[in-house]
Amino acid sequence: MKRVFLIVLDSFGVGAMQDSKSFGDVGVNTLKSCSTSPFFSMPNLLKAGLSNIDGVDFLKKEENQTGAIARLQEQSMGKDTTIGHWEIAGIISPKALPTYPNGFPDEIIEPFCKATGRGILANAPWSGTEVIEKFGDEHVKTGKLIVYTSADSVFQIAAHEDIVPPETLYEYCKIARNLLQGKHGVGRVIARPFIGTSGNYKRTSNRHDFSLEPPKKTLLDAVKEKGLASISVGKIYDIFAGIGTTEHVYNKSNEDGLNHTLNYAKKDFNGLCFVNLVDFDMLYGHRRDIDGYAKALNVFDTWLPTFMEQLGDDDVVMITADHGCDPAYTKTTDHTREYVPMIALGKKIKPCNLGTRSSFADIAATVAEMLNVDLDTEGKSFAKEILK
C-alpha cells in the first residue's frame, strides 16, 4: 500500500470489556448510548459494517457491508489516551501508569511550587470545567495555579490566559514533566488555559499535552526509519512526545482536524497519516453530552465520502478508537473501559468480519505489513485477511 490513514475517533467505544467492572465501569457502551439520541445518524459507517461488529446487537445489521471490520480488545492495563494510543501503535503496557485519587504528594508539589514561584489550588481529581468554576476566582486573585488530576494518569494545570500567558503555562508544564518521572511518571502533563470572567470561565483551544516518552519503538518510528512520511494530525504529536513523526499539525476542533486530514489526502506522499479527533472525548464524552456526541459522529460520517473520493487505488483508511467515554454513564465523568471498533475501507479492502481481536496492537502490525516496515510488536497483522 502507498498510504494509510489511521483515524482515531477519541473515546468511541463499542461496549464494556470483560474486565470493565475492575475498572469501575458497569454496563458501559459509548456507541449504544449515542444511538439513543435523536441526532444519531451514521449511514456511511453503518454501510461499512459498524453494526455488524461483535456485540453491536442494538443496531440493524448490514447485509452488504463495504468495509473490513473487527472489535478490538485492549491488553494494556488502563483506559486512558496515552496507553490506548501506544497500544494502537504497537506497545502493550502490562502495568498501569500512576494515578492520584488523593492528589499529588509533597515530593512533587513542593519542588514544582519552588521552580514556578507560584502556589497551587485544588490538587485533587476534578472535572476540568468544574475546577475552574470552583477555583477560577481565587486563581485570578492570587496567581496560584490550579493543579488537578482525574481517573487518568494526568497532571493538569489550569490558568487564566490574562494571569498566565499560554507560553508561560507551557513552561510550567515542562517543569512538571521533568519532575514526573520514574514512579511518578504520569502519562501526560496537560496545559489547560482558560479565559472569561467570574461565573463565565471557558477553556480555550490552547491546550497542550506533554507526554511521557514511549518506552520502545512504535509504528511511527518504524515508518519514519523506513524513510516514509509519518504525519500526525491533532494531539498525536503530543501523545508520542514528538517522537517518530516527520510532520505534524494541531487541531482547533474536530472539523479543523477533518479539514487537515482531507488536505493530506489531496497531497502526494508515501506512508502514514495518524489522526486524532479529540472533541468526541473532551467536549461530549467527559461532559456526558449524548446529543453532542451523536451530532459529532454525524459530522464525521457525513465527511467520510468526500474524504474517500481522494483516496487512490493503493490507499486505505482505518477508523478506530483508544478507549470509551460513555456519555450516558453517570457514575463518573471519566473514560470507560471498552472494546473499540476497527473499520478499514479502500479500493483494495475486501468486506469481511474479523470478529474480536486480542489487542489494539493488531492495527500496528497490520499497518506495518501494509507499508512494508519493520516493527517488533505483540500485535498480529490481519493485512492478508482484509486485502483483495
C-alpha positions in Angstrom: 0.0 0.0 0.0 1.1 3.6 -0.6 -0.7 5.5 2.1 -2.5 4.5 5.3 -4.8 7.0 7.1 -5.3 5.9 10.7 -8.1 7.9 12.2 -8.8 7.7 16.0 -12.3 8.8 17.0 -11.2 9.6 20.5 -13.3 7.6 23.1 -15.6 5.9 20.5 -16.0 2.6 22.4 -18.4 -0.2 21.4 -19.2 -1.9 24.7 -17.8 -3.0 28.0 -14.8 -5.3 28.0 -14.9 -8.4 30.2 -12.8 -6.8 32.9 -14.6 -3.4 32.9 -16.0 -3.9 36.4 -12.5 -4.0 37.8 -12.0 -0.5 36.3 -15.2 0.7 37.9 -17.3 0.6 34.8 -20.5 -1.5 34.6 -22.7 -1.8 31.5 -20.9 0.9 29.6 -21.3 1.3 25.9 -20.4 4.6 24.1 -21.9 3.7 20.8 -25.1 2.3 22.3 -25.6 5.5 24.3 -25.1 7.7 21.3 -27.5 5.6 19.3 -30.3 6.6 21.7 -30.0 10.2 20.6 -32.5 11.6 18.0 -29.4 13.1 16.3 -27.7 9.7 15.8 -27.1 9.2 12.1 -24.2 7.3 10.7 -25.3 5.8 7.3 -21.8 5.6 5.8 -20.2 3.8 8.7 -23.2 1.6 9.1 -22.9 0.7 5.4 -19.2 -0.1 6.0 -20.2 -2.6 8.7 -20.3 -0.8 12.1 -23.5 -2.5 13.1 -22.0 -6.0 12.2 -19.2 -5.6 14.8 -19.3 -8.2 17.6 -21.6 -7.1 20.4 -23.4 -4.4 18.5 -26.9 -6.0 18.8 -28.8 -2.8 19.1 -28.5 -1.5 15.5 -29.9 -3.0 12.3 -27.4 -5.4 10.7 -25.9 -4.5 7.3 -26.3 -7.3 4.8 -23.9 -5.9 2.2 -21.2 -4.2 4.2 -18.4 -2.4 2.2 -15.6 -2.5 4.8 -13.4 -4.9 6.8 -14.4 -4.7 10.5 -13.3 -6.0 13.8 -13.8 -5.5 17.5 -10.5 -4.8 19.4 -9.7 -5.7 23.0 -7.2 -3.7 25.0 -4.4 -5.7 26.5 -2.9 -2.7 28.3 -3.9 -2.1 31.9 -5.7 1.2 31.6 -8.4 3.2 29.8 -6.6 6.4 29.1 -5.4 8.2 26.0 -1.7 7.5 26.3 -1.6 3.8 26.6 -4.6 3.4 24.3 -2.7 5.2 21.5 0.6 3.4 22.4 -1.2 0.1 22.0 -2.6 1.2 18.7 1.0 2.0 17.7 2.3 -1.4 18.9 3.2 -1.1 22.6 1.3 -3.1 25.2 1.5 -1.7 28.7 1.0 -4.5 31.3 1.4 -2.1 34.2 -1.0 0.9 34.6 0.5 4.3 34.7 0.3 6.0 38.1 -2.9 7.8 39.1 -3.5 10.1 42.1 -7.0 9.8 43.6 -5.8 11.7 46.6 -3.9 14.4 44.8 -0.1 14.7 44.2 2.3 14.2 47.1 4.5 16.9 48.6 7.6 15.4 47.0 6.1 16.6 43.6 4.2 19.7 44.7 6.9 21.4 46.8 9.7 21.4 44.1 7.0 22.3 41.5 6.0 25.4 43.5 9.6 26.3 44.1 10.5 26.1 40.4 7.5 28.0 39.2 7.4 30.6 42.1 3.7 30.0 42.4 1.4 28.3 44.9 -1.3 25.8 43.8 -5.0 25.3 44.3 -7.2 22.1 44.2 -4.7 19.2 43.9 -7.4 16.5 43.6 -9.3 14.8 40.9 -11.7 17.2 39.3 -13.8 17.8 36.2 -12.0 20.3 34.0 -14.9 22.6 33.8 -15.9 22.4 37.4 -12.4 23.0 38.7 -12.1 26.4 37.0 -15.6 27.3 38.2 -14.6 26.4 41.8 -11.1 27.9 41.9 -11.1 30.4 39.0 -11.7 33.5 41.1 -9.1 32.6 43.7 -6.6 31.9 40.9 -7.2 35.2 39.3 -6.9 37.0 42.6 -3.7 35.2 43.9 -2.0 33.9 40.8 -1.9 30.4 42.2 -2.0 27.6 39.6 -5.0 25.3 39.5 -3.4 21.8 39.6 -5.7 18.8 39.4 -5.9 15.2 38.1 -8.6 12.7 37.1 -9.1 9.0 37.0 -6.5 9.1 34.2 -2.7 9.3 34.6 -2.6 13.1 34.2 -1.2 16.2 35.9 -3.2 19.1 34.7 -2.6 22.8 35.2 -5.3 25.3 34.5 -4.6 29.0 34.3 -6.3 32.2 33.0 -4.6 33.5 29.9 -4.6 37.0 31.3 -2.8 35.8 34.5 -0.5 33.2 33.0 0.1 33.5 29.2 -0.1 30.1 27.4 3.6 30.1 26.6 4.4 30.6 30.3 1.9 27.9 31.2 3.7 25.6 28.8 7.0 26.3 30.6 5.4 25.3 33.9 4.2 22.1 32.3 7.7 21.3 31.2 8.9 21.8 34.8 6.2 19.3 35.9 7.0 16.9 33.2 10.7 16.8 34.3 9.6 16.2 37.9 7.1 13.5 37.0 9.4 10.6 36.0 10.0 7.2 37.4 7.4 6.0 39.9 5.6 9.3 39.3 5.8 9.1 35.5 2.2 10.1 34.6 1.1 9.6 31.1 0.5 13.3 30.4 1.0 16.7 31.8 -1.7 18.9 30.3 -1.8 22.7 30.0 -5.5 23.9 30.4 -5.7 27.6 29.6 -9.0 29.4 30.1 -10.5 32.9 29.6 -13.5 34.8 30.8 -14.8 36.4 34.0 -16.2 35.1 37.3 -19.1 32.8 36.6 -18.3 32.6 32.9 -14.9 31.0 32.6 -14.3 29.0 29.4 -11.4 26.7 28.4 -9.6 27.7 25.2 -8.2 25.7 22.3 -4.6 26.4 23.5 -4.5 23.1 25.4 -1.1 21.4 25.1 -0.1 17.9 26.2 3.4 16.9 27.4 3.5 13.2 27.3 5.8 10.5 28.7 8.1 9.2 26.0 7.0 5.8 24.7 9.2 3.0 26.3 10.1 1.5 23.0 9.9 1.8 19.2 6.4 2.5 17.9 4.7 2.2 14.5 5.5 5.9 13.9 9.3 5.2 14.4 9.2 2.3 12.1 7.5 4.3 9.3 9.9 7.2 9.8 13.0 5.0 9.9 11.9 3.5 6.5 12.1 7.0 5.0 8.4 7.3 4.6 6.1 10.1 5.7 4.9 9.8 9.3 2.3 12.6 9.6 0.4 13.3 12.8 -2.8 15.3 13.0 -4.2 16.6 16.2 -2.7 15.6 19.5 -0.9 12.5 18.1 2.3 14.5 18.2 1.9 15.3 21.9 0.8 11.7 22.8 4.1 10.3 21.4 6.2 13.2 22.8 7.0 14.3 19.3 8.9 11.1 18.6 8.5 9.3 15.3 6.8 12.0 13.2 8.1 13.7 10.1 5.4 16.4 10.0 2.6 17.4 12.4 -0.3 19.8 12.6 -2.6 20.5 15.6 -6.4 20.7 15.5 -8.6 23.5 16.9 -11.6 21.3 16.6 -12.8 18.1 15.1 -13.9 20.0 12.0 -10.4 21.5 11.8 -8.9 18.0 12.0 -11.1 16.7 9.3 -10.0 19.6 7.0 -6.4 18.8 7.8 -6.9 15.1 7.0 -8.7 15.9 3.8 -5.8 18.2 2.7 -3.3 15.5 3.4 -5.4 13.1 1.3 -5.0 15.5 -1.6 -1.2 15.5 -1.3 1.1 13.0 -2.8 3.1 11.1 -0.1 4.0 7.6 0.8 3.5 6.5 4.4 1.2 7.1 7.4 -1.2 9.8 8.4 -2.2 9.3 12.0 -5.2 11.4 13.1 -6.8 12.0 16.5 -10.2 13.7 16.8 -10.4 14.6 20.5 -13.7 16.5 20.6 -15.7 13.3 20.9 -14.0 12.7 24.2 -13.2 16.2 25.5 -16.4 18.0 24.6 -19.0 15.3 24.7 -17.9 12.1 26.4 -16.5 13.7 29.6 -19.3 16.2 29.7 -21.9 13.4 29.3 -23.5 15.1 26.4 -25.2 12.3 24.4 -26.7 14.5 21.8 -23.5 16.5 21.3 -21.6 13.2 20.8 -24.2 11.9 18.3 -24.1 15.1 16.3 -20.2 15.0 16.2 -20.4 11.4 14.9 -22.8 12.5 12.2 -20.4 15.3 11.1 -17.6 12.7 10.8 -19.9 10.3 8.9 -21.0 13.0 6.5 -17.4 14.0 5.8 -16.2 10.4 5.1 -17.4 10.1 1.5 -15.7 13.3 0.5 -12.5 12.0 2.0 -12.8 8.6 0.3 -13.0 10.3 -3.1 -9.5 11.5 -2.6 -8.0 8.0 -1.9 -6.1 6.2 -4.7 -6.0 2.5 -5.5 -3.2 1.9 -3.1 -4.6 3.8 -0.1 -6.5 2.6 2.9 -8.2 4.3 5.8 -8.6 2.5 9.2 -11.0 4.0 11.7 -10.7 3.1 15.4 -10.7 4.5 19.0 -8.4 4.5 22.0 -10.9 3.8 24.8 -14.5 4.6 25.7 -16.2 7.6 27.3 -19.8 6.6 27.6 -21.8 9.9 27.6 -24.7 8.2 29.5 -22.6 6.7 32.3 -23.3 9.0 35.3 -21.3 7.1 37.9 -18.2 9.1 36.9 -17.3 11.6 34.1 -14.1 9.6 33.3 -13.2 7.3 30.5 -14.8 3.9 30.3 -13.1 0.5 29.7 -14.5 -0.7 26.4 -13.7 -2.6 23.2 -13.1 -0.3 20.2 -14.1 -0.7 16.6 -11.8 -1.2 13.6 -13.2 -0.3 10.2 -11.0 -0.5 7.2 -12.0 1.0 3.8 -10.3 1.3 0.4 -10.4 0.1 -3.1 -8.2 -2.9 -2.2 -10.1 -3.8 1.0 -12.4 -6.7 0.9 -15.5 -6.7 3.0 -15.1 -9.1 6.0 -15.7 -9.5 9.7 -12.6 -10.4 11.7 -14.6 -10.9 14.9 -13.0 -9.9 18.1 -9.2 -9.4 18.1 -7.0 -9.7 21.1 -5.2 -6.3 21.0 -5.3 -2.8 19.6 -1.7 -3.6 18.6 -3.0 -5.7 15.8 -3.5 -2.4 14.0 0.1 -1.5 14.3 1.2 -4.9 13.0 -1.3 -4.6 10.1 -0.2 -1.1 9.1 3.5 -2.1 9.3 2.9 -5.0 6.9 0.9 -2.8 4.5 3.7 -0.3 4.4 6.4 -2.9 4.4 8.2 -1.5 7.5 9.8 -3.5 10.4 8.1 -3.3 13.8 8.6 -5.5 16.8 5.2 -5.8 18.4 3.0 -8.4 20.1 0.2 -7.4 17.7 -0.8 -9.8 15.0 -1.3 -8.5 11.4 -4.6 -9.0 9.7 -3.4 -7.4 6.4 -3.7 -10.6 4.4 -7.3 -11.2 5.7 -8.6 -7.8 4.5 -6.6 -7.1 1.3 -8.0 -8.3 -2.0 
